[in-house]
Amino acid sequence: MLIQQTRSTEGSLFNRSLSRLKELWKSFPLVAEDSQIQQQANIDLQGDSLAVLRQEISFCLNPSVGEMASRKQAVLIARQYLELSPLGKERFLTLLAEDFDLDYVQVKATIDKWQPNPVSTNKLRQALESPRLTLLRQFNELPDGIKFLVNMRADLLSIKDKSQALQGLQQEMKQLLHAWFDLGFLQLEKITWDSPTSMLEKLIEYEAVHAINGWGDLKNRLASDRCCYAFFHPQMPDEPLIFIEVALTKGLAGEMDPLLDEDAPLLDTDTADTAIFYSISNTQRGLAGIGFGNFLIKNVVAQLLQQFPHLTQFSTLSPIPGFNKWLTANPDKALAQLSEQQHQQLKVYSEELGVAANMSALLASPWQDNKELSAWLEAPTKQLISHYLITEKRGKNALDPVANFHLSNGAKAARLNWRANLSKRGIKESAAVMINYVYELDKIESNCVDYVENGQIANALQAS
């Protein structure tokens, strides 16, 4: 299972979202026609348009302007933003980042005068709040305004590294959205085949791990021995923020094909003992870095136990997305993990295929239909993946992002599965190997503490 960020902002759902916002705001009464700030920006914000935009934003932030007039102007600015080209949006966000940032001179002066009392502390707090926050909050108050801000942050994430000012704006928007998307606001809902068609369409488009190939595939994933749960926010009731797909099975699932086979017979859920989490998709790029996955899994486990109290095992069937990248970058380190006998056999197969004598080159060859080569590759590949998952780290954390997610949530690395995902993506990322991370309910908290505080991984990897 991979927590994957979908790129739906480039697809039809994003376009429909923009159309909805435009329609909602068309009827919003604007400021008077003779206002000096009514000029419409061109799509690239060229020429005088940037200066006009600066004036419009300043109008919204002017404390002497009435609240209603300020909000009406915020609508105009938001509508203009939706019409901008990518270049225009970059100029818009750069203006917001640079011209409406903190007054650092004032901040320094306030810090110098700070005293340990509530009045002085409140003055410092106000000084540390940038002017642009007022505009961002005005956007939030618009119909579907929070969705507008989520999409705006998605735009910002693609350009944030171009300047420190943009990075500062991105962090500020992240903090705002983190508060507005506090876990206490989220609602867990089960999605079924009887859910609205519009919601089912979004599952198809937002699925970012194992593509849903039409309505038949989706119906199979929502059958009686399958479950799908999603988190929603009250201000975005028609948009799942993140969803998880679950298969009920007997024992650990070791490959993807049976789980996605539309012709496979339904399992009698009374005989199931295991829930397999095989896909999690984050649907909103603008909420990147605002984690819901941990909370989602724990809530889904509770829901499943209510409906299927006989379940005894909760596991993932997860990809290992960083393995081949690591293997390619570290051929010598990988070879050092193999025995002398494996070295010799590796040379033999490499010569036969005319590739370099390293595991990366051999796994990039068409080994899948070569029974002898496939059988030999299993052991060394699993050895290397086990090393990669358990030993290769970034600080205290596992280098592999999916491993880090599940281990930090208290899961145990349980079993590697050979030829578990023979799709092009599965082969490219991890030589078709997948892993079961198991959530043992009585050990989740201790595993989590051991990993987060000490980098200690709950590990029981074994061959399938």
C-alpha positions in Angstrom: 0.0 0.0 0.0 1.3 3.4 -0.9 0.2 6.7 0.3 0.3 8.5 -3.1 -0.5 12.0 -4.0 -2.8 12.1 -7.0 -2.3 14.7 -9.7 -6.0 15.3 -10.1 -5.4 19.1 -10.2 -4.5 18.5 -13.9 -7.6 16.5 -14.7 -11.3 17.0 -15.2 -12.2 17.1 -11.6 -10.0 20.1 -11.0 -11.5 21.8 -14.0 -15.0 21.1 -12.7 -14.0 22.5 -9.3 -12.8 25.7 -11.0 -16.0 26.0 -12.9 -18.0 25.5 -9.7 -16.1 28.3 -8.0 -16.6 30.7 -10.9 -20.3 30.1 -11.0 -20.6 30.5 -7.2 -18.8 33.8 -7.3 -20.5 35.3 -10.4 -23.5 36.1 -8.3 -21.5 37.6 -5.5 -22.1 41.5 -5.5 -18.9 43.3 -6.4 -17.8 46.8 -5.4 -19.1 49.8 -7.3 -18.3 50.0 -11.0 -16.5 53.3 -10.5 -14.1 51.9 -7.9 -10.5 52.7 -8.8 -9.6 49.0 -8.3 -11.9 47.4 -10.8 -9.4 46.8 -13.6 -9.3 43.1 -14.6 -5.8 41.6 -14.7 -4.7 39.9 -17.9 -3.9 36.2 -17.6 -0.1 36.7 -17.3 -0.2 39.8 -15.0 1.9 41.7 -17.5 2.3 45.5 -17.7 0.2 47.5 -15.2 -1.8 44.4 -14.1 0.6 43.5 -11.3 0.4 47.1 -9.9 -3.4 47.0 -10.1 -3.4 43.7 -8.2 -1.1 45.2 -5.5 -3.6 48.0 -5.2 -6.5 45.6 -4.9 -4.9 43.5 -2.2 -3.9 46.7 -0.3 -7.6 47.7 -0.5 -8.6 44.4 1.2 -6.0 44.8 3.9 -6.9 48.5 4.7 -8.4 48.5 8.2 -10.4 51.7 7.3 -12.3 49.8 4.6 -15.6 48.3 5.6 -15.8 44.5 6.1 -18.4 44.0 3.3 -16.4 46.1 0.8 -13.3 44.2 1.7 -14.9 40.8 1.2 -16.4 41.8 -2.1 -13.0 42.9 -3.3 -11.6 39.5 -2.1 -14.1 37.8 -4.4 -12.9 39.8 -7.4 -9.3 39.0 -6.6 -10.1 35.3 -6.3 -12.0 35.3 -9.5 -9.1 36.9 -11.2 -6.7 34.3 -9.8 -8.8 31.5 -11.3 -8.4 33.1 -14.8 -4.6 33.4 -14.6 -2.1 31.4 -16.6 0.5 29.4 -14.7 2.9 32.4 -15.2 0.2 34.8 -14.0 -0.4 32.6 -10.9 3.4 32.6 -10.2 3.5 36.4 -10.4 0.4 36.6 -8.2 1.9 34.3 -5.5 5.3 36.0 -5.7 3.6 39.4 -5.1 1.8 38.0 -2.1 4.9 36.5 -0.8 7.2 39.5 -1.2 5.0 42.6 -0.9 2.7 41.4 1.9 5.2 39.6 4.1 6.1 40.4 7.7 7.5 43.8 8.6 10.7 42.4 9.9 11.9 45.8 11.2 8.7 46.1 13.3 9.1 42.5 14.4 12.7 43.2 15.6 11.6 46.3 17.4 8.7 44.5 19.1 11.0 41.6 20.2 13.4 44.2 21.7 10.6 45.7 23.7 9.0 42.4 24.7 8.2 41.9 28.4 7.0 38.7 30.1 3.4 39.8 30.4 0.2 39.1 28.4 -0.1 42.6 26.8 3.5 42.5 25.5 3.1 39.0 24.3 0.0 39.8 22.4 1.8 42.7 20.7 4.5 40.3 19.6 2.0 37.8 18.4 0.4 40.5 16.2 3.7 41.6 14.9 4.5 38.0 13.8 1.3 37.9 11.7 1.8 38.9 8.1 -0.7 41.2 6.4 -1.5 38.6 3.7 -3.1 36.4 6.3 -6.1 38.7 6.3 -6.6 38.1 2.6 -6.2 34.4 2.9 -8.8 34.3 5.7 -11.1 36.4 3.5 -10.8 33.8 0.8 -11.7 31.1 3.3 -15.0 32.9 4.0 -16.1 32.6 0.4 -18.4 29.8 -0.8 -16.1 26.9 -1.4 -13.3 29.2 -0.3 -11.4 26.5 1.5 -11.2 24.4 -1.6 -9.9 27.5 -3.5 -7.1 27.8 -0.9 -6.2 24.1 -1.1 -5.9 24.5 -4.9 -3.9 27.7 -4.5 -1.4 25.9 -2.2 -1.1 23.2 -4.8 -0.1 25.9 -7.3 2.4 27.3 -4.7 4.0 23.9 -4.0 5.1 23.6 -7.6 7.1 26.9 -7.4 8.0 27.3 -3.7 11.7 26.5 -4.2 12.2 29.5 -6.5 12.6 31.9 -3.6 12.7 32.1 0.2 9.7 34.4 0.1 7.6 31.7 -1.6 8.8 29.1 0.9 7.7 31.4 3.7 4.2 31.9 2.1 4.0 28.1 1.6 4.7 27.4 5.2 2.2 30.0 6.3 -0.5 28.5 4.1 0.4 25.0 5.4 -0.1 26.2 9.0 -3.4 27.8 8.2 -4.7 24.6 6.4 -3.4 22.4 9.2 -5.5 24.3 11.7 -8.6 24.3 9.4 -8.1 20.6 8.7 -7.6 19.6 12.3 -8.4 15.9 12.8 -11.3 16.8 15.0 -13.1 18.3 12.0 -12.8 15.3 9.8 -15.6 12.9 9.2 -15.0 9.2 8.4 -17.5 7.8 5.8 -17.8 4.4 4.1 -18.1 4.6 0.4 -20.2 1.9 -1.2 -21.6 1.0 -4.7 -24.8 2.8 -3.6 -22.9 6.1 -3.0 -23.6 9.0 -5.4 -22.3 8.5 -8.9 -20.3 11.8 -8.6 -18.5 10.3 -5.6 -17.7 7.0 -7.4 -16.3 9.0 -10.3 -14.0 10.7 -7.9 -12.7 7.4 -6.6 -11.9 6.3 -10.1 -10.0 9.6 -10.9 -8.3 10.0 -7.6 -7.0 6.4 -7.2 -3.3 6.9 -7.3 -1.8 3.5 -6.4 -3.7 0.8 -8.4 -5.6 2.4 -11.2 -9.3 1.6 -11.4 -10.1 0.4 -14.9 -13.7 1.4 -15.3 -16.9 0.7 -13.5 -16.5 -3.1 -13.4 -13.2 -2.8 -11.6 -14.7 -0.2 -9.1 -17.7 -2.4 -8.4 -15.4 -5.3 -7.6 -13.5 -3.1 -5.1 -16.8 -2.2 -3.4 -18.1 -5.7 -3.2 -19.2 -7.4 0.0 -15.7 -8.6 0.8 -14.2 -5.2 0.2 -14.5 -1.9 2.0 -13.6 1.7 1.2 -13.4 4.5 3.7 -12.7 8.2 3.2 -12.2 11.3 5.3 -14.2 14.4 4.5 -14.2 18.0 5.8 -17.4 19.8 6.5 -16.4 22.6 4.1 -15.6 20.2 1.3 -18.4 17.6 1.7 -18.2 16.4 -1.9 -14.4 15.9 -1.9 -12.8 12.9 -0.2 -9.5 14.1 1.3 -8.0 10.7 1.6 -9.4 7.2 1.1 -8.3 3.7 1.9 -9.3 0.4 0.1 -9.6 -2.8 2.2 -9.9 -6.4 1.2 -11.1 -9.1 3.6 -9.1 -12.3 3.2 -8.1 -15.5 4.9 -4.5 -15.0 6.0 -2.0 -12.5 4.6 -2.4 -11.6 0.9 0.9 -12.1 -0.9 0.1 -10.6 -4.4 -2.1 -8.0 -5.9 -3.7 -9.9 -8.8 -6.2 -11.9 -6.7 -7.3 -8.8 -4.9 -8.0 -6.9 -8.1 -9.4 -9.9 -10.1 -12.9 -9.0 -11.2 -13.7 -12.7 -11.8 -12.5 -14.0 -8.4 -15.4 -15.5 -6.3 -16.6 -13.4 -3.4 -15.3 -14.5 0.0 -17.8 -15.3 2.7 -16.9 -12.5 5.1 -17.8 -14.8 8.1 -14.7 -16.8 7.2 -12.3 -13.9 6.8 -9.7 -13.4 9.5 -7.6 -10.6 7.9 -8.1 -7.1 6.7 -5.7 -6.1 4.0 -5.1 -2.4 3.4 -3.9 -2.3 -0.2 -4.3 1.3 -1.2 -4.3 4.8 0.3 -4.7 7.8 -1.9 -4.4 11.4 -0.8 -6.6 13.4 -3.2 -5.6 17.0 -2.6 -2.1 18.0 -3.5 -2.7 21.3 -1.7 -2.9 19.4 1.6 0.6 17.7 1.2 2.4 17.5 4.5 -0.9 17.6 6.5 -1.1 13.9 7.5 -4.3 12.0 7.8 -3.1 8.5 7.1 -2.3 7.5 10.7 -5.6 8.7 12.0 -7.4 7.1 9.1 -6.0 3.6 9.6 -6.7 3.5 13.3 -10.3 4.7 12.7 -10.9 2.2 9.9 -9.6 -0.6 12.2 -12.2 0.4 14.8 -14.9 0.5 12.1 -14.0 -2.9 10.7 -14.0 -4.5 14.2 -17.5 -3.2 14.8 -18.7 -4.8 11.5 -16.5 -7.9 11.5 -15.6 -8.6 15.1 -14.0 -12.0 14.1 -11.1 -10.3 12.3 -7.8 -11.1 14.0 -5.2 -9.6 11.7 -4.7 -6.1 10.1 -2.1 -5.8 7.4 -1.1 -3.9 4.4 0.1 -5.2 1.0 2.5 -2.4 0.2 4.9 -1.4 -2.5 8.5 -0.5 -1.8 8.8 2.5 -4.1 12.3 3.6 -3.3 14.1 0.3 -3.7 15.2 0.3 -7.3 16.2 3.9 -7.0 18.4 3.1 -4.1 19.8 -0.1 -5.8 20.8 1.9 -8.9 22.5 4.5 -6.9 24.4 2.1 -4.7 25.6 -0.9 -6.8 28.7 -1.6 -4.7 26.9 -1.4 -1.4 24.3 -3.9 -2.8 27.0 -6.3 -4.0 28.5 -6.3 -0.5 25.3 -7.8 0.9 25.6 -10.9 -1.3 27.5 -14.1 -0.7 30.5 -15.1 -2.9 28.3 -17.8 -4.5 25.7 -15.3 -5.3 28.4 -13.0 -6.8 29.5 -15.8 -9.1 26.0 -16.7 -10.3 25.2 -13.0 -10.8 28.2 -12.8 -13.2 27.0 -15.9 -15.1 23.5 -14.5 -15.7 24.8 -11.0 -16.5 27.1 -12.4 -19.2 24.3 -14.5 -20.7 22.1 -11.4 -20.9 24.8 -9.0 -21.9 24.3 -6.6 -19.0 26.5 -5.2 -16.3 27.3 -7.5 -13.4 25.2 -5.9 -10.8 21.7 -6.5 -9.4 20.3 -3.3 -10.8 21.1 -4.2 -14.4 19.9 -7.7 -14.0 16.6 -6.7 -12.5 16.2 -4.2 -15.4 16.4 -7.1 -17.8 13.3 -9.1 -18.9 13.6 -11.7 -16.2 9.9 -12.2 -15.5 9.4 -14.9 -18.1 12.7 -16.6 -17.5 11.7 -19.2 -14.9 15.3 -20.2 -14.0 16.5 -16.6 -13.6 13.3 -15.6 -11.7 13.8 -18.4 -9.3 17.4 -17.4 -8.6 16.7 -13.7 -8.3 14.2 -14.2 -5.4 16.7 -14.8 -2.6 19.2 -12.0 -3.4 16.5 -9.5 -4.2 14.8 -10.2 -0.9 18.1 -9.9 0.9 18.7 -6.5 -0.6 15.2 -5.3 0.0 15.4 -6.4 3.6 18.6 -4.5 4.0 17.2 -1.4 2.3 14.0 -1.4 4.5 15.6 -2.0 7.8 19.1 -0.6 7.6 19.1 2.3 5.1 17.8 5.4 6.9 17.5 9.1 6.7 18.4 10.1 10.3 16.4 7.8 12.5 13.7 7.2 9.9 13.6 4.4 7.3 14.7 5.7 3.9 11.7 4.2 2.1 8.7 6.6 2.4 6.1 3.9 2.7 8.1 2.0 5.3 8.6 5.2 7.3 4.8 5.9 7.2 3.8 2.5 8.5 6.6 2.0 11.0 6.0 5.4 12.5 2.3 4.4 12.9 3.3 1.3 14.9 3.3 -1.4 12.3 5.7 -4.3 12.0 7.6 -5.3 8.9 6.3 -8.8 8.5 6.8 -10.5 5.1 8.3 -9.9 1.7 6.4 -11.3 -1.3 8.2 -12.3 -4.5 6.4 -11.6 -7.8 3.6 -9.9 -5.9 3.1 -7.0 -8.4 4.1 -7.8 -11.9 2.7 -4.5 -13.3 5.1 -2.2 -15.1 5.1 0.1 -12.1 5.7 -2.8 -9.6 8.6 -4.1 -11.6 10.2 -0.6 -12.1 9.9 0.4 -8.4 10.8 -2.8 -6.5 11.3 -5.8 -8.9 7.7 -6.8 -8.3 8.3 -7.4 -4.6 5.7 -6.2 -2.1 5.7 -6.2 1.7 3.1 -6.9 4.4 3.2 -4.5 7.3 1.2 -5.9 10.1 -0.6 -3.8 12.7 -0.7 -5.8 16.0 -3.3 -3.9 18.0 -1.6 -4.6 21.4 1.8 -3.5 20.1 1.0 -0.5 18.0 1.8 2.2 20.6 5.0 0.6 21.8 6.2 0.0 18.3 5.5 3.6 17.4 7.4 4.9 20.4 10.4 2.6 19.8 10.6 3.8 16.2 9.9 7.5 16.6 12.2 8.0 19.6 14.9 5.4 18.9 14.7 4.4 15.3 14.0 0.8 16.3 12.1 -1.1 13.7 9.7 -3.9 14.6 11.0 -6.5 12.1 9.9 -10.0 11.4 10.6 -10.2 7.7 10.4 -13.7 6.2 10.0 -15.2 2.8 6.6 -16.0 1.4 
